[in-house]
Amino acid sequence: MKIIFITQNDVFYLGKSFDYLFSNFPDHSKIIGVIISGFSPFGKPKSIIKRIIRSYNVFGLKFFLRYAFKYIYATIFSRKYLIRNILKKYRINEIRLPNKNLNSLESINYIKSLEPDLIISISSNQIFKKQLIEIPKLGCLNLHTALLPQYKGLMPVFWALKNNESKIGITLFFMDEGIDTGDILIQKTILIEKEDTLEKLIIKTKNIGMNLILEGINMLHSGNFQRIKQIGNGKYYSFPTKKDIKEFLKNGKRFW
């Protein structure tokens, strides 16, 4: 089974996640390569200046300074966990598309030429359209850190904490033309502990998510799987506002 991963250049969490994923990858499947887009937690790619301004305006100075330090530390002193260095470690090809837009004709044709059986999206910040979804024989999978159909959209861990949920989940699902609306392959629920912060839950769900991907790959390889329809519509969440951050903190929740 030939697999392409599509992700973004997240220096905070994804490097260690991919390191774990690749170190435990099953022998029966082959990674053709990984497509890496620019880092953007906002849903759509934005310039670094726009990311800085928006982060500061929404989350405030303390949050901004902490993650600015983490970014500098990761890119200078902890480079082994940068995604591109993880690829080099495992001798995995970075696929450089002729067009940054995944859904462009040039990108579609290039990905088709690689003949993937499966595409897996982990934190990709581009919406997959029909032509892209239909390329792999087994479909496109996406990892989402929520119990779909609840908490569709951006930053589901933040919203679950803000809304005082007692549990959160991770869903591996088949992508369709909607946003987080496709059939579920695997779903796992975890309880939110009193000491859980946003950062702790992000790390926890990312780690569990990598195991779900490994499990999903084995299921598809064996052919022993079911596509489970999502029941209900759920709610779509976008990037939080300054007001949402104030309510998050007022509810006694912590970033770290």
PyMOL commands that set and color helices and strands:
alter all, ss='L'
color gray80, all
select helices_A, chain A and resi 14-23+48-59+61-76+79-81+83-89+105-113+130-133+156-162+198-222+242-250
alter helices_A, ss='H'
color red, helices_A
select strands_A, chain A and resi 2-8+30-37+118-122+140-144+152-153+167-174+184-191+236-237
alter strands_A, ss='S'
color yellow, strands_A
deselect
rebuild
show_as cartoon
